[in-house]
Amino acid sequence: MSLNWNEIRSRAAEFSSEWQDAAYEKGETQSFYNEFLQIFGGVERCKLARFEEQVTRLDNSRGYIDLFWPGVLLVEQKSAGRDLMQAASQAGVFR
């Protein structure tokens, strides 16, 4: 389904309103991203991105990225009130 910019903006505003009070990362992350991609008109997450992608960090330890769309998007999120620098650090230390 091809959407014009006004429809995408409208869907994004509705999505933002619906999710503005979400605070529990582990319990809502997959629903959040599946619904986020619907802003763009029927994009199926399972054809683009993977949840909990296992990665090797630069120090050779193993970790997980919350959502990974190769070459496009990397998401490491935190629950409301958590340190966002930790998310940035987690997202930046893999190869």
MMTF fields as JSON, N, C-alpha, C and O atoms, coordinates in Angstrom:
{
  "mmtfVersion": "1.0.0",
  "mmtfProducer": "UNKNOWN",
  "numBonds": 379,
  "numAtoms": 380,
  "numGroups": 95,
  "numChains": 1,
  "numModels": 1,
  "chainsPerModel": [1],
  "groupsPerChain": [95],
  "chainIdList": ["A"],
  "bondAtomList": [4, 2, 8, 6, 12, 10, 16, 14, 20, 18, 24, 22, 28, 26, 32, 30, 36, 34, 40, 38, 44, 42, 48, 46, 52, 50, 56, 54, 60, 58, 64, 62, 68, 66, 72, 70, 76, 74, 80, 78, 84, 82, 88, 86, 92, 90, 96, 94, 100, 98, 104, 102, 108, 106, 112, 110, 116, 114, 120, 118, 124, 122, 128, 126, 132, 130, 136, 134, 140, 138, 144, 142, 148, 146, 152, 150, 156, 154, 160, 158, 164, 162, 168, 166, 172, 170, 176, 174, 180, 178, 184, 182, 188, 186, 192, 190, 196, 194, 200, 198, 204, 202, 208, 206, 212, 210, 216, 214, 220, 218, 224, 222, 228, 226, 232, 230, 236, 234, 240, 238, 244, 242, 248, 246, 252, 250, 256, 254, 260, 258, 264, 262, 268, 266, 272, 270, 276, 274, 280, 278, 284, 282, 288, 286, 292, 290, 296, 294, 300, 298, 304, 302, 308, 306, 312, 310, 316, 314, 320, 318, 324, 322, 328, 326, 332, 330, 336, 334, 340, 338, 344, 342, 348, 346, 352, 350, 356, 354, 360, 358, 364, 362, 368, 366, 372, 370, 376, 374],
  "bondOrderList": [1, 1, 1, 1, 1, 1, 1, 1, 1, 1, 1, 1, 1, 1, 1, 1, 1, 1, 1, 1, 1, 1, 1, 1, 1, 1, 1, 1, 1, 1, 1, 1, 1, 1, 1, 1, 1, 1, 1, 1, 1, 1, 1, 1, 1, 1, 1, 1, 1, 1, 1, 1, 1, 1, 1, 1, 1, 1, 1, 1, 1, 1, 1, 1, 1, 1, 1, 1, 1, 1, 1, 1, 1, 1, 1, 1, 1, 1, 1, 1, 1, 1, 1, 1, 1, 1, 1, 1, 1, 1, 1, 1, 1, 1],
  "groupList": [{"groupName": "MET", "atomNameList": ["N", "CA", "C", "O"], "elementList": ["N", "C", "C", "O"], "formalChargeList": [0, 0, 0, 0], "bondAtomList": [1, 0, 2, 1, 3, 2], "bondOrderList": [1, 1, 2], "singleLetterCode": "M", "chemCompType": "L-PEPTIDE LINKING"}, {"groupName": "SER", "atomNameList": ["N", "CA", "C", "O"], "elementList": ["N", "C", "C", "O"], "formalChargeList": [0, 0, 0, 0], "bondAtomList": [1, 0, 2, 1, 3, 2], "bondOrderList": [1, 1, 2], "singleLetterCode": "S", "chemCompType": "L-PEPTIDE LINKING"}, {"groupName": "LEU", "atomNameList": ["N", "CA", "C", "O"], "elementList": ["N", "C", "C", "O"], "formalChargeList": [0, 0, 0, 0], "bondAtomList": [1, 0, 2, 1, 3, 2], "bondOrderList": [1, 1, 2], "singleLetterCode": "L", "chemCompType": "L-PEPTIDE LINKING"}, {"groupName": "ASN", "atomNameList": ["N", "CA", "C", "O"], "elementList": ["N", "C", "C", "O"], "formalChargeList": [0, 0, 0, 0], "bondAtomList": [1, 0, 2, 1, 3, 2], "bondOrderList": [1, 1, 2], "singleLetterCode": "N", "chemCompType": "L-PEPTIDE LINKING"}, {"groupName": "TRP", "atomNameList": ["N", "CA", "C", "O"], "elementList": ["N", "C", "C", "O"], "formalChargeList": [0, 0, 0, 0], "bondAtomList": [1, 0, 2, 1, 3, 2], "bondOrderList": [1, 1, 2], "singleLetterCode": "W", "chemCompType": "L-PEPTIDE LINKING"}, {"groupName": "GLU", "atomNameList": ["N", "CA", "C", "O"], "elementList": ["N", "C", "C", "O"], "formalChargeList": [0, 0, 0, 0], "bondAtomList": [1, 0, 2, 1, 3, 2], "bondOrderList": [1, 1, 2], "singleLetterCode": "E", "chemCompType": "L-PEPTIDE LINKING"}, {"groupName": "ILE", "atomNameList": ["N", "CA", "C", "O"], "elementList": ["N", "C", "C", "O"], "formalChargeList": [0, 0, 0, 0], "bondAtomList": [1, 0, 2, 1, 3, 2], "bondOrderList": [1, 1, 2], "singleLetterCode": "I", "chemCompType": "L-PEPTIDE LINKING"}, {"groupName": "ARG", "atomNameList": ["N", "CA", "C", "O"], "elementList": ["N", "C", "C", "O"], "formalChargeList": [0, 0, 0, 0], "bondAtomList": [1, 0, 2, 1, 3, 2], "bondOrderList": [1, 1, 2], "singleLetterCode": "R", "chemCompType": "L-PEPTIDE LINKING"}, {"groupName": "ALA", "atomNameList": ["N", "CA", "C", "O"], "elementList": ["N", "C", "C", "O"], "formalChargeList": [0, 0, 0, 0], "bondAtomList": [1, 0, 2, 1, 3, 2], "bondOrderList": [1, 1, 2], "singleLetterCode": "A", "chemCompType": "L-PEPTIDE LINKING"}, {"groupName": "PHE", "atomNameList": ["N", "CA", "C", "O"], "elementList": ["N", "C", "C", "O"], "formalChargeList": [0, 0, 0, 0], "bondAtomList": [1, 0, 2, 1, 3, 2], "bondOrderList": [1, 1, 2], "singleLetterCode": "F", "chemCompType": "L-PEPTIDE LINKING"}, {"groupName": "GLN", "atomNameList": ["N", "CA", "C", "O"], "elementList": ["N", "C", "C", "O"], "formalChargeList": [0, 0, 0, 0], "bondAtomList": [1, 0, 2, 1, 3, 2], "bondOrderList": [1, 1, 2], "singleLetterCode": "Q", "chemCompType": "L-PEPTIDE LINKING"}, {"groupName": "ASP", "atomNameList": ["N", "CA", "C", "O"], "elementList": ["N", "C", "C", "O"], "formalChargeList": [0, 0, 0, 0], "bondAtomList": [1, 0, 2, 1, 3, 2], "bondOrderList": [1, 1, 2], "singleLetterCode": "D", "chemCompType": "L-PEPTIDE LINKING"}, {"groupName": "TYR", "atomNameList": ["N", "CA", "C", "O"], "elementList": ["N", "C", "C", "O"], "formalChargeList": [0, 0, 0, 0], "bondAtomList": [1, 0, 2, 1, 3, 2], "bondOrderList": [1, 1, 2], "singleLetterCode": "Y", "chemCompType": "L-PEPTIDE LINKING"}, {"groupName": "LYS", "atomNameList": ["N", "CA", "C", "O"], "elementList": ["N", "C", "C", "O"], "formalChargeList": [0, 0, 0, 0], "bondAtomList": [1, 0, 2, 1, 3, 2], "bondOrderList": [1, 1, 2], "singleLetterCode": "K", "chemCompType": "L-PEPTIDE LINKING"}, {"groupName": "GLY", "atomNameList": ["N", "CA", "C", "O"], "elementList": ["N", "C", "C", "O"], "formalChargeList": [0, 0, 0, 0], "bondAtomList": [1, 0, 2, 1, 3, 2], "bondOrderList": [1, 1, 2], "singleLetterCode": "G", "chemCompType": "PEPTIDE LINKING"}, {"groupName": "THR", "atomNameList": ["N", "CA", "C", "O"], "elementList": ["N", "C", "C", "O"], "formalChargeList": [0, 0, 0, 0], "bondAtomList": [1, 0, 2, 1, 3, 2], "bondOrderList": [1, 1, 2], "singleLetterCode": "T", "chemCompType": "L-PEPTIDE LINKING"}, {"groupName": "VAL", "atomNameList": ["N", "CA", "C", "O"], "elementList": ["N", "C", "C", "O"], "formalChargeList": [0, 0, 0, 0], "bondAtomList": [1, 0, 2, 1, 3, 2], "bondOrderList": [1, 1, 2], "singleLetterCode": "V", "chemCompType": "L-PEPTIDE LINKING"}, {"groupName": "CYS", "atomNameList": ["N", "CA", "C", "O"], "elementList": ["N", "C", "C", "O"], "formalChargeList": [0, 0, 0, 0], "bondAtomList": [1, 0, 2, 1, 3, 2], "bondOrderList": [1, 1, 2], "singleLetterCode": "C", "chemCompType": "L-PEPTIDE LINKING"}, {"groupName": "PRO", "atomNameList": ["N", "CA", "C", "O"], "elementList": ["N", "C", "C", "O"], "formalChargeList": [0, 0, 0, 0], "bondAtomList": [1, 0, 2, 1, 3, 2], "bondOrderList": [1, 1, 2], "singleLetterCode": "P", "chemCompType": "L-PEPTIDE LINKING"}],
  "groupTypeList": [0, 1, 2, 3, 4, 3, 5, 6, 7, 1, 7, 8, 8, 5, 9, 1, 1, 5, 4, 10, 11, 8, 8, 12, 5, 13, 14, 5, 15, 10, 1, 9, 12, 3, 5, 9, 2, 10, 6, 9, 14, 14, 16, 5, 7, 17, 13, 2, 8, 7, 9, 5, 5, 10, 16, 15, 7, 2, 11, 3, 1, 7, 14, 12, 6, 11, 2, 9, 4, 18, 14, 16, 2, 2, 16, 5, 10, 13, 1, 8, 14, 7, 11, 2, 0, 10, 8, 8, 1, 10, 8, 14, 16, 9, 7],
  "groupIdList": [1, 2, 3, 4, 5, 6, 7, 8, 9, 10, 11, 12, 13, 14, 15, 16, 17, 18, 19, 20, 21, 22, 23, 24, 25, 26, 27, 28, 29, 30, 31, 32, 33, 34, 35, 36, 37, 38, 39, 40, 41, 42, 43, 44, 45, 46, 47, 48, 49, 50, 51, 52, 53, 54, 55, 56, 57, 58, 59, 60, 61, 62, 63, 64, 65, 66, 67, 68, 69, 70, 71, 72, 73, 74, 75, 76, 77, 78, 79, 80, 81, 82, 83, 84, 85, 86, 87, 88, 89, 90, 91, 92, 93, 94, 95],
  "secStructList": [7, 7, 7, 7, 2, 2, 2, 2, 2, 2, 2, 2, 2, 2, 2, 2, 2, 2, 2, 6, 6, 7, 7, 7, 2, 2, 2, 2, 2, 2, 2, 2, 2, 2, 2, 2, 2, 2, 6, 6, 1, 1, 7, 7, 4, 4, 4, 6, 7, 3, 3, 3, 3, 3, 3, 3, 5, 6, 6, 1, 7, 3, 3, 3, 3, 3, 3, 3, 3, 6, 6, 6, 3, 3, 3, 7, 7, 7, 7, 6, 6, 1, 7, 2, 2, 2, 2, 2, 2, 2, 2, 2, 1, 5, 7],
  "xCoordList": [0.844, 0.0, 0.896, 1.749, 0.7, 1.47, 0.713, -0.447, 1.39, 0.775, 1.429, 2.622, 0.645, 1.244, 1.776, 1.492, 2.552, 3.21, 2.2, 2.462, 1.069, 0.068, -0.513, -0.76, -0.734, -1.243, -0.208, -0.559, 1.043, 2.109, 2.192, 2.303, 2.139, 2.181, 1.002, 1.165, -0.17, -1.366, -1.22, -1.534, -0.749, -0.541, 0.524, 0.388, 1.585, 2.652, 2.131, 2.474, 1.311, 0.738, -0.164, -0.126, -0.97, -1.85, -1.024, -1.323, 0.007, 0.888, 1.532, 1.556, 2.049, 2.691, 1.737, 2.11, 0.53, -0.477, -0.793, -0.9, -0.941, -1.274, -0.165, -0.45, 1.079, 2.215, 2.88, 3.888, 2.358, 3.046, 3.282, 4.236, 2.463, 2.622, 3.266, 3.358, 3.708, 4.337, 5.63, 6.41, 5.843, 7.02, 7.731, 8.83, 7.129, 7.677, 8.303, 7.607, 9.616, 10.33, 10.089, 9.642, 10.369, 10.309, 8.911, 8.759, 7.902, 6.55, 5.908, 4.906, 6.456, 5.791, 6.622, 6.094, 7.88, 8.772, 8.325, 8.359, 7.91, 7.547, 6.264, 6.169, 5.283, 4.053, 4.362, 3.835, 5.214, 5.58, 6.159, 5.711, 7.13, 7.783, 6.919, 6.98, 6.127, 5.197, 4.212, 3.941, 3.678, 2.743, 3.455, 2.883, 4.677, 5.449, 5.585, 5.376, 5.926, 6.113, 4.814, 4.846, 3.678, 2.392, 2.13, 1.291, 2.838, 2.735, 2.998, 2.398, 3.875, 4.328, 3.53, 3.898, 2.444, 1.528, 1.761, 2.137, 1.552, 1.592, 2.973, 3.13, 3.977, 5.319, 5.335, 4.965, 5.75, 5.796, 7.182, 8.163, 7.253, 8.528, 9.284, 10.503, 8.597, 9.284, 10.025, 10.907, 9.677, 10.371, 11.562, 12.358, 11.686, 12.728, 13.708, 14.922, 13.17, 13.987, 13.777, 12.779, 14.752, 14.706, 14.759, 15.472, 13.994, 14.046, 15.157, 15.457, 15.763, 16.761, 17.851, 18.151, 18.427, 19.514, 20.782, 21.235, 21.344, 22.57, 23.747, 23.871, 24.616, 25.781, 27.017, 26.92, 28.176, 29.446, 29.956, 30.124, 30.199, 30.715, 32.194, 32.84, 32.713, 34.125, 35.052, 36.179, 34.587, 35.413, 35.211, 35.655, 34.543, 34.254, 33.198, 32.952, 32.577, 31.454, 30.216, 30.19, 29.195, 27.967, 26.904, 26.892, 26.029, 24.928, 23.792, 23.85, 22.753, 21.57, 21.168, 21.264, 20.723, 20.181, 18.665, 18.172, 17.932, 16.472, 15.806, 14.932, 16.206, 15.646, 16.751, 17.458, 16.897, 17.955, 17.393, 16.85, 17.533, 17.152, 18.459, 18.867, 19.121, 20.467, 20.595, 19.818, 21.581, 21.877, 20.944, 21.127, 19.935, 18.931, 18.744, 18.806, 18.516, 18.099, 18.606, 18.558, 19.092, 19.492, 18.8, 18.897, 18.102, 17.381, 17.848, 17.852, 18.239, 18.519, 17.744, 18.159, 16.64, 15.771, 15.853, 16.342, 15.364, 15.318, 13.946, 13.27, 13.541, 12.29, 12.373, 13.464, 11.217, 11.154, 11.959, 11.872, 12.739, 13.523, 14.89, 15.672, 15.205, 16.508, 17.542, 17.193, 18.806, 19.924, 20.061, 20.39, 19.807, 19.898, 21.342, 21.579, 22.294, 23.69, 24.051, 24.904, 23.414, 23.643, 23.16, 23.832, 22.014, 21.496, 22.436, 22.726, 22.921, 23.846, 25.127, 25.67, 25.599, 26.813, 26.584, 27.423, 25.462, 25.161, 25.073, 25.572, 24.45, 24.252, 25.553, 25.665, 26.531, 27.753, 28.907, 29.981, 28.726, 29.874, 29.703, 29.871, 29.372, 29.308, 29.949, 30.197, 30.212, 30.783, 30.056, 30.39],
  "yCoordList": [-1.165, 0.0, 1.237, 1.394, 2.094, 3.324, 4.461, 4.734, 5.11, 6.203, 7.525, 7.579, 8.58, 9.896, 10.412, 9.853, 11.488, 12.029, 12.439, 12.234, 13.006, 13.427, 12.236, 12.325, 11.124, 9.923, 9.359, 8.936, 9.348, 8.869, 9.759, 9.257, 11.072, 11.998, 11.767, 11.778, 11.561, 11.311, 10.012, 9.968, 8.975, 7.692, 7.808, 7.227, 8.562, 8.753, 9.49, 9.13, 10.51, 11.26, 10.354, 10.412, 9.523, 8.598, 7.581, 7.301, 7.033, 6.077, 6.712, 6.115, 7.915, 8.626, 8.837, 8.657, 9.211, 9.431, 8.133, 8.123, 7.045, 5.756, 5.22, 4.549, 5.505, 4.944, 5.916, 5.562, 7.116, 8.134, 7.741, 8.229, 6.892, 6.514, 5.148, 4.671, 4.517, 3.195, 3.328, 4.257, 2.392, 2.501, 1.169, 1.148, 0.067, -1.25, -1.85, -2.405, -1.734, -2.162, -3.62, -3.909, -4.532, -5.963, -6.429, -7.301, -5.861, -6.321, -5.777, -6.323, -4.719, -4.051, -3.899, -3.458, -4.245, -3.907, -4.455, -3.728, -5.708, -6.271, -5.655, -5.36, -5.458, -4.786, -3.378, -2.929, -2.679, -1.31, -1.232, -0.411, -2.057, -1.969, -2.517, -2.005, -3.529, -3.996, -2.882, -2.641, -2.205, -1.108, 0.105, 0.794, 0.369, 1.478, 1.31, 2.264, 0.128, -0.1, 0.04, 0.323, -0.151, 0.019, 1.478, 1.754, 2.404, 3.821, 3.976, 4.833, 3.166, 3.298, 2.459, 2.352, 1.869, 1.211, -0.258, -0.65, -1.071, -2.511, -3.122, -4.226, -2.439, -3.004, -4.151, -3.964, -5.306, -6.467, -6.588, -6.831, -6.418, -6.448, -7.749, -7.725, -8.863, -10.152, -10.291, -11.141, -9.472, -9.511, -8.555, -8.595, -7.693, -6.667, -6.762, -6.672, -6.944, -6.792, -7.961, -8.679, -8.135, -9.221, -8.66, -7.693, -9.28, -8.94, -9.736, -10.862, -9.141, -9.814, -10.482, -11.665, -9.702, -10.197, -10.366, -9.423, -11.561, -11.809, -11.213, -11.383, -10.511, -9.861, -10.161, -10.525, -10.003, -10.095, -8.677, -7.927, -8.315, -6.983, -6.907, -7.923, -5.7, -5.505, -6.212, -6.557, -6.435, -7.151, -8.671, -9.408, -9.131, -10.542, -11.168, -12.37, -10.395, -10.93, -10.915, -10.243, -11.661, -11.754, -10.853, -10.625, -10.355, -9.526, -9.576, -10.313, -8.79, -8.772, -7.333, -6.455, -7.1, -5.817, -5.999, -6.995, -5.039, -5.183, -5.368, -6.222, -4.586, -4.714, -4.4, -3.403, -5.246, -5.058, -5.237, -6.289, -4.192, -4.193, -3.937, -2.782, -4.964, -4.829, -3.695, -3.596, -2.859, -1.75, -0.563, 0.435, -0.648, 0.411, 0.925, 2.133, 0.022, 0.447, -0.503, -1.723, 0.078, -0.67, -0.011, 1.205, -0.792, -0.247, -0.921, -2.148, -0.125, -0.602, 0.325, 1.459, -0.144, 0.727, 0.427, -0.622, 1.37, 1.244, 1.661, 2.477, 1.094, 1.486, 2.937, 3.475, 3.566, 4.958, 5.133, 4.32, 6.206, 6.525, 5.877, 6.178, 4.994, 4.323, 5.191, 6.106, 4.897, 5.653, 5.399, 4.289, 6.432, 6.271, 6.155, 5.662, 6.591, 6.415, 4.937, 4.516, 4.149, 2.709, 2.116, 1.26, 2.558, 2.065, 2.444, 1.622, 3.686, 4.141, 3.324, 2.961, 3.04, 2.233, 0.816, 0.282, 0.206, -1.14, -1.199, -2.139, -0.215, -0.195, 0.012, -0.404, 0.638, 0.985, 0.034, 0.263, -1.022, -1.882, -3.299, -4.273, -3.399, -4.718, -4.664, -3.587, -5.816, -5.88, -6.894, -7.097],
  "zCoordList": [0.0, 0.0, 0.0, 0.873, -0.965, -1.064, -0.369, -0.678, 0.564, 1.319, 0.951, 0.655, 0.972, 0.766, 2.099, 3.159, 2.025, 3.216, 4.29, 5.475, 3.914, 4.895, 5.648, 6.851, 4.952, 5.615, 6.586, 7.687, 6.193, 7.084, 8.32, 9.439, 8.127, 9.275, 10.21, 11.43, 9.652, 10.461, 11.259, 12.448, 10.604, 11.283, 12.371, 13.448, 12.081, 13.072, 14.298, 15.424, 14.099, 15.22, 16.061, 17.29, 15.407, 16.127, 16.915, 18.076, 16.287, 16.954, 18.183, 19.259, 18.017, 19.118, 20.282, 21.441, 19.976, 21.008, 21.748, 22.975, 21.006, 21.612, 22.514, 23.506, 22.187, 22.908, 23.875, 24.486, 24.034, 24.826, 26.283, 26.889, 26.859, 28.257, 28.454, 29.585, 27.386, 27.506, 28.3, 28.09, 29.209, 30.067, 30.294, 30.847, 29.882, 30.182, 28.928, 28.078, 28.825, 27.623, 27.263, 26.153, 28.16, 27.848, 27.465, 26.609, 28.085, 27.843, 26.586, 26.124, 26.02, 24.909, 23.635, 22.614, 23.668, 22.558, 21.207, 20.215, 21.143, 19.847, 19.31, 18.119, 20.171, 19.732, 19.263, 18.245, 20.001, 19.657, 18.243, 17.442, 17.931, 16.616, 15.488, 14.37, 15.749, 14.717, 14.364, 13.188, 15.378, 15.13, 14.523, 13.678, 14.937, 14.363, 12.85, 12.101, 12.404, 10.973, 10.19, 8.992, 10.844, 10.172, 9.792, 8.934, 10.421, 10.041, 8.546, 7.898, 8.004, 6.627, 5.636, 4.467, 6.102, 5.18, 4.94, 3.835, 5.934, 5.737, 5.675, 5.154, 6.19, 6.224, 7.232, 8.391, 6.806, 7.691, 8.302, 7.599, 9.608, 10.324, 10.066, 9.902, 10.029, 9.887, 8.556, 8.426, 7.575, 6.288, 6.245, 5.307, 7.263, 7.254, 8.41, 8.225, 9.592, 10.793, 11.741, 11.666, 12.643, 13.613, 15.032, 15.302, 15.935, 17.348, 18.02, 17.623, 19.041, 19.875, 19.04, 19.207, 18.148, 17.284, 18.123, 18.772, 18.105, 18.854, 18.103, 16.89, 18.833, 18.24, 19.078, 20.25, 18.457, 19.164, 19.367, 18.405, 20.609, 20.929, 20.582, 20.328, 20.575, 20.245, 21.226, 20.87, 22.472, 23.45, 23.365, 24.246, 22.308, 22.028, 22.936, 22.841, 23.803, 24.573, 23.681, 22.65, 24.087, 23.303, 23.922, 25.132, 23.087, 23.55, 22.555, 21.57, 22.812, 21.961, 21.65, 22.509, 20.435, 20.002, 19.951, 19.42, 20.501, 20.584, 19.222, 19.073, 18.243, 16.887, 15.895, 16.038, 14.893, 13.906, 12.505, 12.168, 11.692, 10.282, 9.547, 9.422, 9.061, 8.501, 7.484, 6.535, 7.706, 6.816, 6.938, 6.241, 7.816, 7.906, 9.324, 9.555, 10.281, 11.613, 12.676, 12.521, 13.756, 14.938, 16.116, 16.286, 16.933, 18.077, 19.346, 19.442, 20.316, 21.67, 22.584, 22.822, 23.09, 23.874, 25.36, 25.78, 26.137, 27.591, 28.082, 27.456, 29.208, 29.834, 30.285, 30.474, 30.454, 30.895, 32.183, 33.104, 32.227, 33.408, 33.458, 34.36, 32.517, 32.51, 31.802, 31.057, 32.04, 31.491, 29.985, 29.567, 29.177, 27.724, 27.24, 26.137, 28.029, 27.647, 27.634, 26.853, 28.486, 28.479, 27.154, 26.578, 26.675, 25.389, 24.268, 23.399, 24.271, 23.24, 23.273, 22.229, 24.461, 24.619, 24.099, 23.372, 24.461, 23.996, 22.479, 21.86, 21.89, 20.446, 19.693, 18.539, 20.311, 19.602, 19.791, 19.235, 20.553, 20.852, 20.325, 21.058, 19.066, 18.456, 17.088, 16.545, 16.545, 15.202, 14.382, 13.214]
}
